[in-house]
Amino acid sequence: MFHVMFSLPCLYVVVRFIWPMPWSRPIRIAIALLIVLASQYHLYCRLSSGSVFSPEFPRSIVMLFNVGFGAILLTAVFQILVDIGTLLTMLARRRWLTIPAALRYGFGAAALLLAVVGVQQAVRVPEIKDIDIAIKNLPPQFEGYTILQLTDLHISRLFDEPWTQAVVSRSNELGVDLMVVTGDLIDGSVSNRTRDIAPLRGLHAPDGVYVIPGNHEYFFDNAAWMQHFVSLGMIPLANSHTLLNRQGAQIVLAGVTDLTAPKTGFPAPDVKQAIAGAPSNTPIILLDHQPKLARSAASEGIALQLSGHTHGGMILGIDRLLALANGGFVSGLYDVQGMQLYVNNGTALWPGFALRLGVPSELTRITLRRAVD
């Protein structure tokens, strides 16, 4: 599926951008072949590791492939817009028009520049994003309670050991009360990622570091990864909950599995099971990697849901398309039938498409506030 889907922009660029250029036939053929080769990045990933989700190449090569693929995709988008504009103009003027080569050079260069900037923005260590979230019936003792949400780290050859260590150092500097990691920590097997993920052992907060699986954990032996997370000092929540205590007051922290879990023989996400036995009239914070089922969670009396998965849409403009595939949720804070839902842009993103334009990654420090009735 990936090879077909990601080949379509390449074919469009070859036919509508490269072939009409005023170059000699050998040059056009050579550039077309180069673009076709660059578009098969995900095939090379599969050959390198057995999975399109785990490119096992040097970091610089992974970045170069992402620049190339990003430039192809953006060139295809620009070419489509120019083609539509040209067609509409021809219909209005009722005469044939040709697209000037200078215009193709211009948007081709812009696509390459934006791809370079997009990859640079994708691989940087995120800045801190501070948000306040008001929760109904929050005990006074938890007013000002701070939570750091990390999500979609996608630790890999692209987001490697030095990057992970930088994220850990910046996270620990914040001095939050609690840390939660809402899935997609890795891309690759335990054996391939042991060194890159090792710095996560250094994460620490007074009330602990909790983790739930995302869909990518199920691509790479979820049981082995969850056990490895435990060895790094993280506490898993898989359709279960724990109680957070402060000066005699409590709130519930619950977590569920991912929607993809049943495909690999693991239990589906079950909010009812996750909160079974929780004290009544106690605010519940739910960790769910995907925001798609937020309305269902709201009907279970959840006060706050923290999610990721969407990467915020990655590129401003296409974010609305990702929202359609995720229940209408893609980035930021939503009120869902009285439940607060925060969809994190992600600490990183999948190395198979590492491009951010106008949608920055984030280390998200959440401060809980008592909702005013």
C-alpha positions as CSV (number, residue, x, y, z in Angstrom):
1,M,0.0,0.0,0.0
2,F,2.8,2.5,1.0
3,H,4.7,1.8,-2.2
4,V,1.6,2.5,-4.4
5,M,0.4,5.5,-2.4
6,F,3.7,7.2,-2.3
7,S,4.5,6.5,-5.9
8,L,1.5,8.5,-7.2
9,P,3.0,11.9,-6.4
10,C,6.3,10.8,-8.0
11,L,4.5,9.8,-11.3
12,Y,2.7,13.1,-11.4
13,V,5.9,15.0,-10.9
14,V,7.6,13.0,-13.7
15,V,4.7,13.5,-16.2
16,R,3.7,17.0,-15.4
17,F,6.8,18.7,-14.0
18,I,9.9,16.9,-15.4
19,W,8.8,15.9,-18.9
20,P,7.6,19.3,-20.1
21,M,10.9,21.0,-19.0
22,P,13.1,22.4,-21.8
23,W,15.9,19.9,-21.2
24,S,17.4,17.2,-23.4
25,R,15.8,13.8,-23.4
26,P,18.7,12.1,-21.6
27,I,18.7,14.7,-18.8
28,R,14.9,14.4,-18.3
29,I,15.2,10.6,-18.2
30,A,18.1,10.7,-15.7
31,I,16.2,13.1,-13.4
32,A,13.0,11.1,-13.7
33,L,14.8,7.9,-12.7
34,L,16.4,9.7,-9.8
35,I,13.0,10.9,-8.6
36,V,11.6,7.4,-9.0
37,L,14.4,6.0,-6.9
38,A,13.9,8.6,-4.2
39,S,10.2,7.8,-4.1
40,Q,10.9,4.2,-3.1
41,Y,12.3,5.2,0.3
42,H,9.7,3.0,2.1
43,L,10.7,0.0,0.0
44,Y,14.3,0.5,1.1
45,C,13.1,0.7,4.7
46,R,11.4,-2.7,4.3
47,L,14.5,-4.2,2.8
48,S,16.7,-2.8,5.6
49,S,14.6,-4.0,8.5
50,G,11.6,-6.0,7.3
51,S,9.3,-3.0,8.1
52,V,8.5,0.2,6.3
53,F,8.3,1.8,9.8
54,S,12.0,1.2,10.7
55,P,14.6,2.6,8.3
56,E,17.9,1.2,9.5
57,F,20.2,3.6,7.7
58,P,22.6,6.3,9.1
59,R,20.7,9.3,10.3
60,S,22.0,11.6,7.5
61,I,20.7,9.2,4.9
62,V,17.3,9.0,6.6
63,M,17.2,12.8,6.6
64,L,18.2,13.0,2.9
65,F,15.5,10.6,1.9
66,N,12.9,12.6,3.8
67,V,14.1,15.8,2.1
68,G,13.8,14.1,-1.3
69,F,10.5,12.6,-0.6
70,G,9.2,15.8,0.9
71,A,10.3,17.8,-2.2
72,I,8.6,15.3,-4.5
73,L,5.3,15.6,-2.5
74,L,5.4,19.4,-2.4
75,T,6.3,19.7,-6.0
76,A,3.3,17.5,-6.9
77,V,1.0,19.7,-4.8
78,F,2.3,22.9,-6.4
79,Q,2.0,21.3,-9.9
80,I,-1.6,20.3,-9.2
81,L,-2.5,23.8,-8.1
82,V,-0.8,25.3,-11.2
83,D,-2.5,22.8,-13.5
84,I,-5.9,23.6,-11.9
85,G,-5.3,27.3,-12.2
86,T,-4.1,27.0,-15.8
87,L,-7.1,24.9,-16.7
88,L,-9.6,27.4,-15.2
89,T,-7.8,30.2,-17.0
90,M,-8.0,28.4,-20.3
91,L,-11.7,27.8,-19.8
92,A,-12.3,31.4,-19.0
93,R,-10.2,32.8,-21.9
94,R,-11.1,30.0,-24.3
95,R,-7.6,29.5,-25.6
96,W,-4.7,27.1,-25.0
97,L,-2.0,28.2,-22.5
98,T,1.4,26.7,-21.7
99,I,3.0,26.8,-18.3
100,P,6.3,28.8,-18.5
101,A,9.4,26.9,-17.5
102,A,10.4,29.8,-15.2
103,L,7.2,29.1,-13.1
104,R,8.2,25.4,-12.9
105,Y,11.7,26.4,-11.8
106,G,10.2,28.7,-9.2
107,F,7.8,26.3,-7.4
108,G,10.3,23.4,-7.8
109,A,12.9,25.4,-5.9
110,A,10.3,26.4,-3.3
111,A,9.3,22.8,-2.8
112,L,13.0,21.8,-2.2
113,L,13.6,24.7,0.2
114,L,10.4,23.9,2.1
115,A,11.4,20.2,2.3
116,V,14.7,21.1,3.8
117,V,13.1,23.4,6.4
118,G,10.3,20.8,7.1
119,V,12.9,18.1,7.9
120,Q,14.9,20.5,10.1
121,Q,11.7,21.4,12.0
122,A,10.8,17.7,12.4
123,V,14.1,16.6,13.9
124,R,14.7,19.4,16.3
125,V,14.3,18.9,20.0
126,P,10.9,20.4,20.8
127,E,10.3,23.6,22.6
128,I,8.2,23.6,25.8
129,K,4.5,24.3,25.4
130,D,2.6,25.4,28.5
131,I,-1.2,24.9,28.7
132,D,-3.7,25.2,31.6
133,I,-6.6,22.7,31.6
134,A,-9.6,23.3,33.8
135,I,-11.1,20.1,35.3
136,K,-14.5,19.9,37.0
137,N,-14.4,18.7,40.7
138,L,-10.6,18.8,40.8
139,P,-9.6,18.6,44.5
140,P,-8.1,21.8,45.8
141,Q,-4.9,19.9,46.6
142,F,-4.4,19.3,42.9
143,E,-4.7,22.9,41.9
144,G,-1.5,23.7,40.0
145,Y,-0.6,20.0,39.6
146,T,1.8,19.7,36.6
147,I,1.9,16.9,34.0
148,L,4.5,16.5,31.2
149,Q,3.0,14.7,28.2
150,L,5.4,13.1,25.8
151,T,4.0,11.3,22.8
152,D,5.0,9.9,19.4
153,L,8.7,10.0,20.1
154,H,9.3,7.4,17.3
155,I,12.8,6.7,18.6
156,S,14.7,5.4,15.6
157,R,17.8,6.0,13.5
158,L,16.3,9.5,12.9
159,F,15.4,10.2,16.5
160,D,18.4,8.5,18.0
161,E,20.3,8.3,21.3
162,P,21.6,11.9,21.3
163,W,18.2,13.3,20.4
164,T,16.5,11.1,23.1
165,Q,19.0,12.3,25.7
166,A,18.3,15.9,24.8
167,V,14.6,15.3,25.2
168,V,15.1,13.7,28.6
169,S,17.3,16.5,29.8
170,R,14.9,19.1,28.8
171,S,12.0,17.2,30.3
172,N,13.7,16.7,33.7
173,E,14.5,20.4,33.9
174,L,10.8,21.2,34.1
175,G,10.3,19.7,37.5
176,V,6.8,18.4,36.9
177,D,4.7,16.3,39.3
178,L,4.0,13.5,36.8
179,M,5.2,12.4,33.4
180,V,3.0,10.4,30.9
181,V,4.1,9.0,27.5
182,T,1.1,8.4,25.3
183,G,2.3,5.8,22.8
184,D,4.5,5.4,19.7
185,L,7.7,5.6,21.6
186,I,9.7,3.6,19.1
187,D,10.2,2.5,15.5
188,G,12.1,-0.8,15.4
189,S,12.7,-3.9,17.4
190,V,14.1,-4.0,20.9
191,S,17.4,-5.3,19.6
192,N,17.7,-2.4,17.1
193,R,16.6,0.3,19.5
194,T,18.1,-0.6,22.9
195,R,20.8,2.0,22.7
196,D,18.6,4.8,21.2
197,I,15.9,4.4,23.8
198,A,18.2,3.9,26.8
199,P,18.2,7.6,27.9
200,L,14.5,7.3,28.8
201,R,15.7,5.5,31.9
202,G,16.6,9.0,33.1
203,L,13.1,10.4,33.1
204,H,11.9,11.1,36.6
205,A,9.0,12.8,38.4
206,P,7.8,12.6,42.0
207,D,4.6,10.7,41.0
208,G,6.2,8.5,38.4
209,V,6.5,8.1,34.6
210,Y,3.5,6.2,33.1
211,V,3.3,4.8,29.6
212,I,0.7,3.3,27.3
213,P,1.2,1.6,23.9
214,G,0.6,3.3,20.6
215,N,-0.1,1.6,17.3
216,H,3.7,1.4,16.5
217,E,4.4,-0.7,19.6
218,Y,2.1,-3.4,18.1
219,F,4.1,-3.3,14.8
220,F,7.3,-4.4,16.7
221,D,6.3,-7.0,19.4
222,N,4.2,-5.1,21.9
223,A,4.8,-7.5,24.8
224,A,8.6,-7.2,24.4
225,W,8.5,-3.5,24.3
226,M,6.2,-3.0,27.3
227,Q,8.5,-5.3,29.3
228,H,11.4,-3.2,28.1
229,F,9.6,0.1,29.1
230,V,9.2,-1.4,32.6
231,S,12.9,-2.1,32.8
232,L,13.5,1.6,32.0
233,G,11.5,2.6,35.1
234,M,8.2,3.4,33.3
235,I,4.9,2.1,34.6
236,P,2.5,0.7,32.0
237,L,-1.2,1.3,32.0
238,A,-3.1,-1.1,29.7
239,N,-6.8,-1.0,30.3
240,S,-6.0,-0.2,33.9
241,H,-5.6,2.7,36.3
242,T,-3.8,4.0,39.3
243,L,-4.5,6.6,42.0
244,L,-2.5,9.8,42.4
245,N,-2.5,11.1,45.9
246,R,-1.8,14.5,47.3
247,Q,-2.4,15.6,50.8
248,G,-5.2,13.2,51.3
249,A,-7.0,13.9,48.0
250,Q,-7.0,11.6,44.9
251,I,-7.4,11.7,41.2
252,V,-7.4,8.7,38.8
253,L,-4.9,8.1,36.1
254,A,-6.1,5.5,33.6
255,G,-4.7,4.1,30.3
256,V,-5.9,2.0,27.5
257,T,-4.4,-0.1,24.7
258,D,-4.4,1.0,21.1
259,L,-7.2,0.5,18.5
260,T,-4.7,-1.6,16.5
261,A,-4.1,-4.1,19.4
262,P,-6.7,-6.7,18.3
263,K,-4.9,-7.1,15.0
264,T,-2.0,-8.7,16.8
265,G,-3.9,-10.6,19.4
266,F,-3.9,-8.1,22.2
267,P,-7.0,-6.7,24.0
268,A,-8.8,-3.8,22.4
269,P,-8.9,-0.5,24.3
270,D,-11.6,-0.7,27.0
271,V,-12.3,2.4,29.1
272,K,-14.8,0.6,31.2
273,Q,-12.2,-2.0,32.3
274,A,-9.6,0.7,32.7
275,I,-11.6,2.6,35.3
276,A,-13.4,-0.3,36.9
277,G,-13.1,0.0,40.7
278,A,-12.0,3.6,40.6
279,P,-13.4,5.8,43.4
280,S,-16.6,7.5,42.5
281,N,-16.7,11.3,42.2
282,T,-13.0,11.4,41.5
283,P,-11.7,13.1,38.4
284,I,-10.3,10.7,35.9
285,I,-7.4,11.4,33.5
286,L,-7.3,9.0,30.6
287,L,-4.3,8.2,28.4
288,D,-5.4,7.0,25.0
289,H,-2.9,7.2,22.1
290,Q,-5.6,7.9,19.4
291,P,-8.2,10.6,19.9
292,K,-10.7,8.9,17.6
293,L,-12.9,7.5,20.4
294,A,-12.9,10.6,22.6
295,R,-16.7,10.9,22.5
296,S,-17.1,7.4,23.8
297,A,-14.6,8.2,26.6
298,A,-16.6,11.3,27.5
299,S,-19.7,9.2,28.0
300,E,-17.8,7.2,30.6
301,G,-17.3,10.3,32.8
302,I,-13.7,11.0,31.9
303,A,-12.6,14.5,32.9
304,L,-9.5,14.8,30.7
305,Q,-8.1,12.6,27.9
306,L,-4.6,13.0,26.6
307,S,-3.8,11.7,23.1
308,G,-1.3,12.0,20.3
309,H,-1.1,9.9,17.1
310,T,-2.0,12.6,14.6
311,H,1.4,14.5,14.8
312,G,-0.8,17.6,14.7
313,G,-1.3,17.1,11.0
314,M,2.4,17.8,10.3
315,I,1.8,20.4,7.5
316,L,-0.6,23.3,7.9
317,G,-3.4,22.8,5.4
318,I,-3.4,19.0,5.3
319,D,-4.1,18.9,9.0
320,R,-7.8,19.0,8.3
321,L,-7.5,15.8,6.2
322,L,-6.0,14.0,9.2
323,A,-8.7,15.3,11.4
324,L,-11.3,13.5,9.2
325,A,-9.5,10.2,9.9
326,N,-9.4,10.9,13.7
327,G,-12.9,11.7,14.6
328,G,-12.5,15.4,13.8
329,F,-9.6,15.8,16.3
330,V,-6.1,16.7,15.1
331,S,-4.3,19.2,17.4
332,G,-4.9,21.2,20.6
333,L,-7.6,21.4,23.2
334,Y,-11.2,20.3,22.6
335,D,-14.3,20.2,24.7
336,V,-15.9,16.9,24.0
337,Q,-19.3,16.7,25.6
338,G,-17.9,18.3,28.8
339,M,-14.7,16.2,28.7
340,Q,-11.4,18.0,28.0
341,L,-9.4,16.4,25.2
342,Y,-5.8,17.4,24.4
343,V,-4.3,16.1,21.2
344,N,-0.6,16.6,21.3
345,N,1.3,17.5,18.1
346,G,3.9,14.9,19.1
347,T,7.4,15.0,20.5
348,A,8.7,13.7,17.2
349,L,7.0,11.8,14.3
350,W,7.3,8.8,12.1
351,P,10.7,8.7,10.3
352,G,9.0,7.5,7.1
353,F,7.6,11.0,6.6
354,A,9.5,13.4,8.8
355,L,8.2,16.8,7.7
356,R,6.8,19.7,9.7
357,L,5.6,23.0,8.3
358,G,3.6,25.3,10.5
359,V,2.8,22.5,13.0
360,P,5.7,22.4,15.6
361,S,6.5,19.4,17.8
362,E,6.1,20.0,21.5
363,L,7.1,19.0,25.0
364,T,3.8,19.7,26.7
365,R,3.6,20.9,30.3
366,I,0.0,20.7,31.5
367,T,-1.1,22.6,34.6
368,L,-4.4,21.4,36.1
369,R,-6.8,24.1,37.3
370,R,-10.1,23.8,39.0
371,A,-13.0,24.6,36.7
372,V,-15.2,27.4,37.7
373,D,-18.9,26.5,37.7
